């Protein structure tokens, strides 16, 4: 395979990782652009990073000290 073919394959693989990262971020309630960029630039490592990020809603609720008290 020549260098132009390798370049095309690497672009296609990068775009695939970008859309996977986008989907994971949407599932977690995060910005889809964040997952797209991380997946595109970092590839499989970007997918791992996006997977390790917390969900937006649960991270906010856990940081609120008086959020779990019952209301009468």
C-alpha positions, 0 to 999 in steps of 0.5 A: 500500500502506498502512502496515499492509500495509508493516508485515506485509511487513517482518515477513515479510521479517525472518522469512525473513532470520532463518531463512536466518541460522539455517540458515547458522549451523547449517551452520557449527556455530554457535548457531542463535539467533545467526543467527536474531537477526542475520537478524531484526534486521539483515536482509541485513546480518545474513546477510552478517555470519553468512556471514563468521563462521568455523566453530566447529570450524576456528577452534578447531583453527587457534588450537591451536599443537600440534594439527597434530603427528603422533602416533607 
